[in-house]
Amino acid sequence: MILKTIIPLVNWGMGTALIIFFGVVCVALVILVVNMVNSDKNKKND
C-alpha cells in the first residue's frame, strides 16, 4: 500500500504523449515512402 503512493506505476500523460508522437512520426514516414515510390514510377513513365 505504501509502495503505490511513493512510486506511481503509470504516468498516463507522458505515455499518451509519446504514443501520439510516435504515431505521427510513423504516419509521416509512411507518407514519405509512398511519395518516393510514386515519384519513382512517374520518372520511369516519362
Secondary structure as UniProt FT lines:
FT   HELIX           2..6
FT   HELIX           12..45
//
